């Protein structure tokens, strides 16, 4: 790490010496230049002004400008959606200016992706959100999608883990709209491909499709929503070579806080007494634990401190090149990422059993202009990744040992250095790390796309034909080294050996098979302008086939159409229709048509609003339509009746011999009418700019109705099987909000941004269990509502128990147990008994009802700063499994349990070993607010002076330091992470925060 940081500090010191004051000359003249984005592409419409003087001009279609200024004048260059820059007029008469993209949504004249096409943002009536990733922080984590949290309204990003190679996140859209899979699908360059494993430097932009007008194109495929990922392309205006080097450390926190052996023994005795049993630890034993007089006979282990490091390292290297000429444009990338695990004592002379992950990515995107009409694009990308685990996939086993093993279970090593253990605890953490070998999982992926586009203006002006074919292949295999170890219980007079020691050997390689997928699109596009009228249209056919080992192929096909019309670039109308099918449905129900319409009106272009110093831009838009979702969960071909052969020794008995014969049993009940879910959306939005575009924003109100949701049918349980039917319905409604502010204050460029999504979803129909009382029904409740007992505090005395409704959940009820309310009985009214008829549905769940993000990007001279916050609201966490998870898992939270002495201040019920079912039942007692605001990312950077770089032939260099997942502000009394409450507990990898430093250079 020192070899990485020292040169970085040296560059920072050099950067502070390159700024010299200059006296302003009085000579004036005409100065010209070119304004481009960070990618080198010209930026038309950028405003170039002389600071403190009214003179200004606007760049032309190729980003060029000319302006009269004096030597020493400061030019301010700005464009909506980009950070403003200043340039001091020097001796030269021409120069180039690069504007970095701001971390806000695209401006109204920017080109944004739509399904298999592009549009100017002002032409789009659909509900979409898009932003450029060029200036996203380069965070050294394995999966880039977790870094997108809080960046766009309508996109909820929930981190799913933090282990090496598994620190990704799931994408969700506006509210929860179905009982089954809710996550959005990521489409890379228009087709279904994993986004988790792409290096963020491969990506040009991220676009979220939210309504039917944007989703109907895909027919029944992606009704949950889509994240369009557009990869980078080359530019014919210049060539650029860029190199990024990063190093970072990941620091675990918020792990389970164990008890020492003395406190564990004390609380274990207390729990036994609460159960009506005798304590097992006498005073002499407890005193030996307290004094540490003999750690071999009376061990006192802190497994976290013994086997988890306080930090682990990450590295990331990216080399990219882009450029081209009039006939060829290219982008190429090579990257390497490495992430170490946290386990101590994992490296031996024979192997390294620490968790770890490394990945190589590559990409080449090339576009050829074969002639003036024919363009061919070839994209090839892939990765090779290696994920390592201790033993035979025993990372979870090891973490469970560290978190859940009593501190006094056994000495980690006996006096003779052998591994400690017992009949009850035969896994030893040190043994797993040093004598179980390791397993390596290797995944290799290749993705290829060929895109051919031919202009047909000679036939019909504005017409073009397009063929797009994609082929992906993935293979996975595992290998490693294997051996086993003994554990010895040496606490008695005669040592007892458990497990069998084996020598080191190669672990048998296992090939997981090859997964393949292909998807083809072909059709026509039309783009023509007739005076003040503009018509754009597309008609394409698609077919996709996916093959996964040990499964039947998945197949789909369909037609997609789109028609957009505009008048005076002010009035916009659109139609989208998708007709598609899936072989997973019955033959007569495989295809469906999904239409959507949209309209937009740029009100600010009307004469009655001109001139207007307050309102710079105003557009009203609306859309209505349908999209489908074939991602309904369940098995393949649910319309078919399936039977399985029973060869496991059971079966039917005939005659008098009492010998069973091989039999067949019904696997599931077929539904010949099963079909897709249908999403109907209404979206109304407004886009606005205020005070000469200094403040921009948008507001969208939406109503989504989803019908045909798969739900179990209310059939008699005597059938022994469940029949699923399309009888569920959910309505979700809410608001998306976006607000941005940009200002140039002298040499300070400031950008503030914020976004939020507020949702409310309700179940309108679900074919649940027949005869349920209303308070147990899901109808009228939020999707995923919790089904719990309603608590009423903790019983303080036997008299209180005697005077309360009788709780018959399980076992005894004694002082210190949770008290539940009597809600209803057989007749739906309280009956003096608390049983399963007293469980209720409440509008609480893990998924938030609202989520948001806000932050700032600032630049002053050579320095820049980014601060980004992200948060959620309207969410609860069930902490029962965290603080009350089992008899061997007493921890620091257990000290807050109920006892007669702590009755007034206790946070949790009494302890128990076997008699604890009353307190582990699902109830609102264990629900705590899961709302939080997180300082997600901070980054400070410095762009080194040009004079310093010229001697090294560098065009640009920026050094930076930053942090990711830094601080959370929440209402939790527990030391847990609000987003990943189970991290560092159970068998889950600890939650980590990341600190990093890096340098980006371009040539």
N, C-alpha and C positions, 0 to 999 in steps of 0.2 A: 504493500500500500504506500510506503514512503516513496518508492521509486515513481509512483504515479502522482502523488500530491506535491512533491518538491518542485518539479518543473512547472506545475500549475501555479504555485505560489510565485515562482519567478516571473511568469508571464503577467500575473496580476500586478507585481511591482513595476515591471517595465511599462505597463499600460498607464500608470499614473504619472509618467514623466514625459508624455508625448504631446501635451497641450501647451502652446505658447501664445501669448497675446500678440495681436497684430493691430497696428494702427489703421484706421479706416482711410482709404484713399478717396480722393475726390473725383478720380477719373471715372466716367460713366460710359456705357455702350450697350450693345445688344448681346445677350448671353442666351445660349440655347442648350438643350439637353434632352435626355430620354428618361422617362419614368417607367419603371418596371416593378413587378412583384418580386418576391424572394425567389420565385422560380425562373426569373428572367423574361417572363412574358410581358409585353407592353401593356400599360394601363391607360386606356383612353378615359377622358373625363376627369382626370386628376387636376385639382386647382393648384396653380403655382402663383404665390403672391410674395411681394416684397414686404418684409416685416416693417410695421409702423408707417407704411405708405399704401395708398389705395390701389396702386398698380397691381394687376393680376391678369393671368391668362389661364387657358384650359388646354390640356394635352389633346392631341388629335387621335385618330384611330390607331396610330402606331406608337402612341405614347410620347410623341415629340412635342416640344414647346420652344418658344422664343420669347424673351422678355427684356425690357430695358431696365438696367440696374447699374449701380455704381460698385466699384471694387470695395469690398468690405461689407456690402449689404447682405442681410440674412434673408434667404429665400425660405418660405414655409411651403412645403409640398404636402397636400392632404387629399384623401379620397375616402368616401364612406366605406367602412369595412376594413380599413387599413390604419395602422398607426402613423400619425403625421411625422415627417422628418424635417429637419432644418439643414440648410446648406449655405455656407458662406461663400460669396462670390470671390474667386481668386483671380490669378493672372490668366488662366485659360478662358476660352470663350464657349466651351462645350463640356458637359459632364453628364454622368449617369447617376440616377438616384433610385435606390431600391426601397420600396415601402413594405415592411412586414405586415402580414395579415393580423388583424385584431382578433381576439378570442370572442367574437360575437357572430351572430348569424350573418349570412350573406347580404350585401346591399342590393337595392332594387334593380340595378343595372348589371349585377354580377350574373354569370352563367351558373345555373344550378342543375344537378342531375335530376332526372325523373326516370321512370322505368323505360329503359332502352331509348333514351333521348336526353336532350338538354333544353332548357328554356332560360330566358332572362327571368329574374325573380319577380319582376313586376307583371310578367305574363302569366304567372302561376296562380290559379284559383284554388288549388288543392291545399289541404292542411299538411304542410311539410315543414321541417326545420332542417337547416343545413349550415355547416360551418367548415372552414378550411382547417386542416390539421397541421399546416406548415409550421405554425408557431405554438403548437402544443408543447408543453414541457417534455423533454426527453428523459423519462423516468426509467431507471434500470430495473424493471420488473418483467416477469416472464410473459405476461399477457397484457396487451395494451388496452383492452376494453374496460378494465377497472379504472383507468385514468380518465374515462369519459363521464364519470358521475357528476351530475350537476351542471353539465355543459349545455343541454338543450331542454326546453320545455317539452313535455310529453314523452320523455325518455327517462325511465327509472333504471338505474344501474345499481345492482345489489351484489357486493363482493361475495363470492362463494367459498373462498378459502385463502390461505396464505402459505401453504407448503410449497417447497421448490417445484416449479413447473405446474403448479395448480393454484396460482394466486389470481385466477380470473374472476369474471363476474357474469351475471345473467342480465339480459335486457328485457324490460317489461314496458308496456305502453300505458295508455290512458285507462287507469283503473283495472279491476279484475272483471273480465267479461265472460268467463266460462268456468265450468267446474273442472275441466281437464287442463291440458298444457296451456299456459298463458304467455309464454315467452315469445319475444319477437324473433324473426329469422334474419340472419345476416346474409346479404347477397353481395358477393365481391365481384365487381365489374358485371353486375346483372344476374349472376347465377349463384345458386346455393353453395357456399364454401365456408369453412371455418374462419372466423375473424380472430379468435383467441390467439392463434399462433402466428399471426402476421406481425412483422416488425412495423412499428408506427411510421417509420420513414418511408415505407412503401405506399402510404396512403396519402391521397390528395385531399379528399373531403369525406365527410360523414353526413348522410341525409336520412332523416326519419320520416317514413310515410305513415300518416295517422288516420286518414279518412278513406271512405269508399272511393272517392274520386281518384285517389292515388293507388289504391289497392285492387280495384276492379280489374285492372290490366292483367293481374295474375289469376283471375277466375277464382277457383275454390282452393288455391294452394296456400295463401299466406294471410288469412283473415285476421290473425292476431296482430299484424303489423310487420313492417320491414325496416331494417337498417341497411341502406345502400352504402356500400363502401367502394369508393372510386380510387383506383390506384393511379400512381403518377405516370405522366407521359413526358416525352421529350419536347424541346422547344427548338424551332429553327432559328431563333434570334441570337442565341449564344450557346456556348458550351460551359459546363461547370463540373468540377470535380470536388467532392465534399467528403470529409473524413471526420467521424465522431468517435471520441474516446470517453468512456464513462467508468467510474468506479463508485461503489457504494457499500454501505453496511446496513444490515437489517437487525433491528433491536427488538427482541420479544418483550411483551409486557402483558399485564392483566391475566396472568396465569393463576391457577388454583393456588391458594395459600395453605400449605399443609400445617398440621399440628406436629409438635414434637411428641416423642413417645410417652412422656409423662402425661401431657394433656389428653392424648389419645386414649391411654389406658384409663384415665379418670372418667372421660366421657363415655367410654365403652362400658365401664361398670355402671354408670348412671343409666345408660340405655337398657342394660340387662335388668336392673332393678325396676325400671319403668314397665318392663314386660312381665314382671312378676318372677324373674329368675334371680339366681345368685350371682354376685360379681365374681370375676375370674382373676383379677389382679389384686393381690394383697398389698399391704402397705410397704413391705420390704421390697417387693418388685417395683412398685411405683417409685420408691426412694432411689432404687438402683437406676431407673430410667432418668430420674431427676439429676442425680449426681454424675452419671456417666462413668460409674466405677468399673464396669466391665462391658465394653461395647460389643464384644463377641457374644456374650450370653444375653445381654440386654441392649440390643442395637437401638440406635436413634438416628435414622436415615432421613435426609432431605434429598429426595431423588432428583428434584429439579435442579438444585445447586450442583449435585454430583454429576449429572449427565447432560445438562443443557448449557451451552455457552451463552454468554451475555450478548453476543453479536455474531453474525455471519456475513460473508462477503458476496457481492455481486459484481459482475463485469459485463460491459457491453461495448462492442466495436462495430461501427457501420461505415462502409465505404460505398459511395454512390456516385454515379456520373450521369449527366443528362446533357442533351444538346441535339445538334443535327444541322441540316442544310435545307434547301428548298425541297429536296426530294425525299429525305430520310430524317426521321426524328426518333430519338432513342432515350430510354431510361434504364439504367442497370444498377443493381444493388447486391452487395454481399454483406452479411452481418453475422456476428457471433455473440451469443449471450451465455453466461455461466452464473449459476446460483448455487451456493453451498447451503447445506443444512446446519442445524444447531447442535447436533449430538456431539458430546465430548467422548474422548477415549475410543473413537471409532476407527482409528487408523492403526493397522498392524504392518508387519513386514510383508504380509501376504496379500492384503487387500485393504480397501477403504470402505467401511460399512456405513459411513455417514450418508444421510439423504443428500441428494444432489441432482442438478438438472443442467443440461447444456443443449444448445440448439444452434444450428447453422441455417440461415435463410438465404435464398437467392431469388432474384427476379430480373427478367429482361423483357421490357416492353418496347417493341419496335414498330413504327408505322412507315410504310413505303408508298410513295406516290408513283405507281407504275407509269401512269400518264396523267393527263389533265383530268381524266374522268374516273380512273380506277385507283383506289387506295386499298392496300392490304395491311392489316395489323396482325402481329404475332406476339403473343404474351406467353412467356414460360416462367413458372415460379415453382418453388418447392422448399422443402426443409428436411433436415435430418436431426432428430432429437433423441436424447438419451436421458432417461429418468432412473435414478438409482435408489434402492431401498435396502435397509439392513435385512439379513436373513432371507427367508422365503416370503417376501412381501409382508414383513413384520413391523413396519413403521407404526401401524395402528396398535399392534400388540405392545410394542415398546412404550408408546406414549401412554397407553392405558396403565401399564405397570408404573410409570413415573407418577401419574396423577392419582391412582386409586389404590396402590398397595399401602397397607398400614406401615408407618415408620418403624415399627418394631417387629415386622414380619420375619426378617432374617438378616444376618450381617451380609453385606454385599460380597465380602470375601471372608473366609474363615482364617484362623491363625496361620494355617499352612499355605494360604494363598488360593485355595480352592474356592469355587463359587458357592455361596450360601443359598439355602433353599429349604423347603419342607414339603411334606406330602400335599399340603394345601396350596403352596406357592412354589411351583416347579419351574417357573420362568425367572431368570435372573437378568436384569438389564445389562450388566457388564458382559455376561455370557452371550447375550444376543448380539451385542456390538462387536465383540472380539472373537467369538467362536461359532457364529452361525453363518458366516460368509455374507454374500450380498446377492441381490438380483438386479439385473439391468434390463430395462424395457426400452427397446429401440423402435422408433417410428420413422418411416421414410415416406414422403409424400411428393408427388409430381403433379402439377396442374398446368394444362396447356389450353390456350385459346387462339383460334384463328378467326379473324373478322375481315370480311371482304365487302367493300362498298363500291358500287358502280353508279355514276351519275348518268341518268337517262334523259338529259335535257334535249338531245337530238330527237327524241321521241315525244316526250311531254315535258316542257320546261318546268323545272322544280322537282321532277320525279327522280328517285334513286332507288336502287335495289340493294339489299343487304343480306348477307349470310353470316351467321355467327355460330361456331361450333366449339364446344368445350369438352375436354376429357380430363378426368382426374383419376389417379390411382394411389392407393395407400397400402402399405404393408407394415405389419408389426410382429416383432418376435422378442423373446426374452432369453436370457442366459445369465451366467454368473458362476460363483463358487459356493460350495456347500460343505459344511461340517456340523457336528453337534457336540454338546458339552454335558458334563455331569453337574448336578447340584448336590450338595451334601448337607444334611442336617446334623451339625456337630454340637448341638446344644445339650444332648444327653450323654450318658456314659458310653454308649455305643453309637458311633456315627452311622447314619443311614444314607444310602446313595439312591438318587432318583435320576432318571434319564440315562441314555447310553451315549458315551463319548465315541465319535467317529472321526476318521482322518479327513483332511481336506481333499475335496474332489470337485470336478467340474459339474455344475448343475446342468441337467439335460436341457438343451435348447428347445424352445417351443415356438413354433410359428403360428401366429394368430390368423393367418390367412390374408388374402388380398381383397380390399374393397375397391370397387370401381364405380365410376359415375360418369355419364355423358349427358349433355344437354345441348340441343340445337335449336336455333331460332332462324327463321328465314322470312323475308317479306319485303314490303315497299314502304318508303317514306316520301312525303310530299311537302314542299315548303315553297310557297309562292306569294308574292305580294302584288296586288292590283290597286295601284293608287293608294288610297287610305284603307284598303282592305287587306288583311293578311289571313292566309289559310295554311295550317300545318296539320298533316294527317299521317297516321301510321297504320299498317295492317300487317301482322306477323303471325306465323304459325310456329308452335314449339312442341318439342317432344323430349322427354327425359326418361332415363333408365338408371336405376341404382342397384348395384349388386353388393350384398354383404355376405360374408361366409356364413354358412349354415342357415341362411334364410332365402326365401323366394325373392325374386326381383321385385322392386317397386317401379311401377311405370305410370306415366301421366302424359297427357298431350292436350293441346287446345289451340284456340285462335284468340288473338288480342287485337283490339282496334282502338284508335284514338283520333278525335277530330277537334281541333282548336281553331276558333275564328276570332279575329279582333278587328275593331273599327277605330281608326284614328289613334291607335295605340292607347286607347282610353277605355273602350268597352270590350270585355273579353267573355267568350262563351266556350264551354268545353263539353265533350261527350267522351266517355270511355266505356268500352264493353269487353268483357272477358268471357269466353266460352271454353270451358275446360272440363276434363274428366279424370277419374282415378279408377284403376282396376280393383281397388279395395272395396268398392260398393257393388251392389247387385247390378246385373247387366242392364236392367231397365232404369236404373237410377244413378248411372255413372257420370252423366254430363249435366252441366247446368250453365245458365247464362246469367251474368252479373253486370248490370248497367249502372252508370253513375253520370250525373250532370253537374256542371259547375258554372258560375258566372262571377265576373269581377268588374268593378267600376272605379277608375282612378278619378275620384271626385275633385282632387286638387288641380286637375287640368281644365276644369270648367272655368269659364270666364267669371262667374259670380264669386269665385274664391281667389281671384288674382287681382292685384298682388296681395300677398298675405305674409307679413313678417313672422307671425306666430306659427302658422301651419304651412310647412314646406311641402309636405306630401301626405296624401290621404287616399287609401284604397279600401273599398268595401268588397267583400267576397263571400261566397256561400257555395256549399256543395251538398248534394244528396244522392244516395245510391246504396248499392249492395256489394258485398264481397263475401266469399265463401271460405270455409276452413275445413280441409279434410284431415287436419291433425287433431283427431278426436280421441286419441288414446286407444287402449284396448288391444285386441289381438288382430291378426291378419284375417281378412275375409270373414267378418262377423256375420255375414248373411248365410254362411255354410254351416251345416251341422257336423261337428267333429266328434270322433270317438277315439279312445286310446286303448291299446292292448295292455292288459295287466299281466306282467310276467314276474311279479315280485313275490310269488308264493301265495297270494290271496286268490280270490275267485269264487266260483259257485260250487256248491257241493251237491252231487246227485247220488241217488241210490243209498245203499247202506254201508258203503266203504268209508264214508267220511273223508274222502280225498278230494281236494279242490282241483278244479280244472281251470286252465287259462281262460280269462274272461276279457270282455271289453266293457268300458264304462263311458258314459256320456261326459265329454269335457265341458261343453257349454251348450246353451240353448241358442239356436240360430234365430236371427231377426231378419227376415227377407225384405224388410222395408227400411233398413238402416241407411242413412245417408249423411251428408255433410251438415255442418252448422252454417247458418246464414246470418251475416252481420249487416244490419241496416244503419247507416250513419247520417246524421244531419250536422253540418258544421257551418257556423257563421263567424266570420272574422273581420278584423279591421287592422290595417297596417298604417302607421303614421310616423311622420318626421316633424319635429318642432324646432323652432329657432334656428333656421338655416341648417337643418339636418344635424344639429348638435345633439338632440335627443331623438332617439328612434325607438320604436316598439311595436308590439302587436298584441292583440287580444283575440282569443278564439273561444267560442262557446260551443260545446258539442253534446249531442245526445246519441248514444250508441245502443241499439237494441239487438240482442243476439237470440236467435231462436234455433230450435232443433238441437239443443245441447244434449249430449248423451247422459242419461241418468238411469239408475236401476229401476226396473218396473216393480210396482207393488203387487207381487204375486205371492201366494202362500209359501212359507218357508219349508213346508213339507216336500216340495219339489227338490230341494237340496241344491239347486242351481240358481244363478241370477240371470235374468234377461235384461239387457240394456236396450233402451228405446230413446228416440229423439224427442223428448217431451220437456226438456228444461228450457227456461227462458230467463235472461238477465238483462236489465237495463242499467247502463252507466251513463252518468252525465258529469259535466265539470267544465273547468276553465283552464286554458293555457295562457300564461302571461310572460311577456318578454319586454325588457326595458334596457336600453343602452344609452350611455352618455360619453361623448368624445369632445375633448377640448385641447387646444394648443395654447399654452401659457408661456410665451417666450421660448426657451429651449426645452420646456417640459411638455411632453406629449402624454395625455392622460386619457385612459379608457376605463369606464366603469360599466359593469354589466350585471344583470340579474334575470332570473327566470324562475317560474313556479308553475306547478300543475296541482290543481285542487279537484278531487274526484269524489263522487258518491255513487256506489253501485248497489243494486238491490236484486234479490232473487224474486222473479215474478212467478215462476213455476218450477217445481221439481217433483218428480214422481217418487216421493220418499215413502217411508214405512206407513202403512195404513193405520188409521186410528190414533195418530199422535195428537196430544193436546196442542193447542195453538202456540203455547209458549215454548214448545220443543220443535216447532216447524222451522224450516229454513226460509220459507216464503215470507217476504217482507224484510228479511235480514240481509246483511252484506254477504258477499261471496266469501266463503271460508270462515264464517262466524264460528266462534268457539262454543262448545257444548259442555257446560260446567255446572257444578253446584255453586250456590250463592252462599258465601261465608258470612258469619256474623260474629267474628272475633274468635277468641280462644276460651274454652271452658276454664274457669278459675277454681271451681270447687265441685264436689260431688253433689251438693245441694242444687247447684245451677244445672247440672246434668239431669238430675231427677225432675226438675221443673220444666225441662225443655222437651220438644218432640224427640222420640226415640230414634237414634241413628243406627240403622241396621246395614251399613255398608260392608263392614268386615271387621271381625275381632272385637275387642273391648273398646269402650269409650271411657276415658279417664281424664282427670284434670290435666290440662296442657294440650289436649287435642283440639283440632279445629271444630268450631261449631257451625252447623249449616242450617239454612232456613228451610222450613217446611213450605214448599211452594204449592204442591198439588198432590192428589191421590188418584185412585181409580176413577172417581167422579169429576176429576179436574179441580177439586178444592182441597185445601189442607186437611190432612187426615191424622195428624199427630205422629206420623212416621216419616223419616227421611230415608228415601230409597231412590232408585233410578227414575221414578216418576217426578222427582224434584230437581232433576237436571234441566237447565234452561239454555236457550240460545241467546247469546249476547253479541252486540255489534263490536266485537273486538277480534283482532287477528294480527298475525305477524307482518303482513304486507301493509305499508303505510297508505293512508288516504290522501296525503299530500307530500310532495317532494319539491326541492328547490335547490338553486345554486346561485352564488353571487361572488363577485371578486373585482379585481382591478389589474390592469396592465399599465405600467408607467415607464417612460423613457426620458432620461435627462442626459444630454451629451452622449458619452460613451456607455453610460450605465442604464440598466433596465431592471425592472422588478415585476414579478407576478405573484399575486396572492389569490387563492381560490378556496372558497368555502362551499360545502355541500351539506344538505340535511334532509330530514324527513319528519313528518308529524302524523298523528293519528294512528299510532301503532303500539302494540303491547308485546311484551316478552314474557314467556312462561319460565319462571326461574326454579320450579320445583325440582327438576333434574339437576340443577346446579348446586343448590344448598341442601338438598334432602335426598341425595341420589343413592344412598345405600349404607349398610352397616360398616363397610371398610373405608368409606370415603368421608369420614368426619374431617372437617377442615376448619379454618379460622371462622368461617361463617357459622359453624355449629356452636360457637361460643355465645351466639345471640339467641339460643334456644330458650324455651320456657322452662323454668324451675319455680318452685314455690317462692324462692328468694328473689327471682327476677321477673315475677309475674307482671309488674307494672311497666317494665321496659322491654320485655322480650319481643323480638321481631318475628320469631318462628316458633312452631309448636315443639312439644317435647321430643326428645330423642327416643328411638326404638330400634330394636334389631329385627325381630320377626313380627311383632305386633305393631305395625305402622301403616296398615292399608288405609285407615280412615284419613290419614294425613297426606297420603300420596294420591288420593283421588283427584281428578281434574276439577279445579275450582278456581274462582276468581281471587282467592286468597293469594295465589302464587303469581298473579298477573301484575306486572309493573310497567310504567310508561317506557316505551321504546323510542320516544322522540329524541332527536339529537341534532346538533350543528357541529360539523367537523371541519377543522382547518385541514383541507385535503392536500393542498400543495402550496409551497412557497418556493420561489426561485429568484435568485439574485444573479445578474450577469453583467459582464463588461465586454464591449466590442473594442478590440485593440485598435489603436490609431493606424491609419493607412500608411503613414510614414514609417512606422516600425515594421509593417508587414512587407513593404515593397522589396526590401533587401532579400526576403525569403521567397519572393514571387508568389505571395499569398494575396488573394483578393479580399479575404475577410477572415477574421478569427474572433471567436467569442468564447470566453471562459465563464463558468457559472457554478454555483453551488445551490443545493435545494434540499427539500424534504417532502415526503409523501406520507399521508395518513398520520398527521402529527398530533393533533389534540382534538378531543371530543368534549363538547359541552352538553351535558344531559342531566336527567333527574334521578339517575340510578344511585342507590345507596350501596350497591355491590360493585366490586372492582372487576367489572366485566366490560367487554366492548359492546356497545349497543347494536352495532351492525352484525357482528359475529359473536353472539353471547356464549356460544359453546366452545369458542377457540381457547386452547389452553386447558381444556377439561375433557372428561370422557376419554376419547381416543383421538382428539383433534389437535392438529398442529397449532402452536401458539399464534396469536395475533402479533403482527410485526409492523413497525414503522420503519421507513427507509430514509436514510440520509445519503446524499450523493454529490459528486463533483464531476465536472467534465469540461471538455473543450471541443468546439466545432470549428473546423477550418475549411476554407474553400479556395480553390486554385483556378 
